[in-house]
Amino acid sequence: MFELGSVRLRPMEKEDLKLWHVWENDFEVMMWSRSRPLNMANMAQLEARFDEWSKDENSLHFIVELADSKE
């Protein structure tokens, strides 16, 4: 875990998938973060990606949150 002022970077956990699902399917996020907007992701796809990432020791994935509120 890394903290820089009021921002924390922490490893992604299985519980974060619900929030990640919301972000992955948010139109504005899609427009700014993907080369293929309108490419929706379902929970099964995200769970599969998370499981693959968890096995890969060369890959790091973080959640960015506010240190005080954990939002």
N, C-alpha and C positions, 0 to 999 in steps of 0.2 A: 504494500500500500504506500502511496506517495501523497503527501499533503503539501500544497503550495498556497499559503495564505488561507483563503476561505474555500478553496477547491481541493477535493480529494479524488484521487484515481485509485480505484480498488479493483481486484479481480472480479470478473463477471461470475455470478452465481446462478444456479438453476432458477431461483426465485425471481430473477431479473427478466426472465423470458416474457412475462406478461407485459411489462413495460416496453420491452424491446419490440414485441408484437405491435403495440400501439404506434411506436415510432416508425417501424418498417412500413406500416400501412397509412401513414400520414402523408397527404398529398404534397404539402410544402417540403417536408423532409425528402420525399422521393425526388422532387424536382431539383433540389440542391445537392443531393448526395449520390445520385446514380446516373449512369449513362443511359439507362433504360427506365424512364419514369413510367408509372402505372404498372410496374411489375410487382404485384402484391405477393405477400408471403404469408403462408398459413402457419399455425402453431407447430404442426408436425415438421415442417421444413426447418423452422428455427430450432426445434429440439434436436433435429438431426445435425444441423450445423454446430450447435453447442456441444453435442457429444463428440463430433470430430475434432473440434478445437480442444476439448478436454484431453484428448489422447495425444495431441501434437505438442511435444515438448519445445519445439522451435517457434511456437506461435503464442503471442500474448494478446489478450483481449481485456479491456478495462471498461468499467462504468465510471462516468464522471458524475460526482455529486457534490453538493454543498456540505462542507465539513460539519457545520453546526446543526443543520436541520436534516441531513441525510436525504435531501430531496434531489 
